[in-house]
Amino acid sequence: MSESAWLGLSSQLLPADNQLSAERYTGQAAVLLALSGPPDNPHIILTRRAAHLAQHPSEIAFPGGKWERQDANLVQTALRESFEEVGLAPDQVDVLGCYPQFQTLKGVVVTPVIGVIPCDVHLVPDPAELDLIFTMPLRLLESNQAAAWRSVQQRGKNYRIPVFEYQQHTIWGLTAAIGNRLAMEVFSLSE
């Protein structure tokens, strides 16, 4: 896969410059799928939420969070939250585009924003939100790498979600589903 692969991936995504009214985003969230390294072996940034948090303590997640009024759109939400959580400056992210929205089991609508960041970027976890930041090879989020599969039901439909293990971390739920989709698309482009 060459540098043009990022362009190929970008062509598969929704545009990042979609501007809608503020009311449109109320109650929504966005996460940043930050890729680094060579396109033929990209790594993805993941975080471990702080153990003291009331919601989803110690879970592995992408940087991100809920939309706030100062955010013009959900791309800005993902970039702002990433800066707050891991110190990733928005100007260090080359945003490629977005996936269609996912919905959590609790009904939160989440927009995944895909971007490329420099390999040498220095990230620092905000201890109020995170215990850890780490990278993992994106290829390890492909379906054939799943350690297990969980069945979940949402709105009367059953879904099979992969569960991944990496260096004593369990990646599951929405993070696993979104990461798996990205891995499958990135590596299908290189074939």
Secondary structure, DSSP 8 states (H G I E B T S, - for coil): --THHHHHHHHTSB-TT----GGGGTT-EEEEEEEES-TTS-EEEEEEE-TT-SSSTT-EE-SEEE--TT-SSHHHHHHHHHHHHH---GGG-EEEEE---EE-TT--EEEEEEEE--TT------TTTEEEEEEEEGGGGSGGG-SEEEEEEETTEEEEEEEEEETTEEE-HHHHHHHHHHHHHHHHHT-
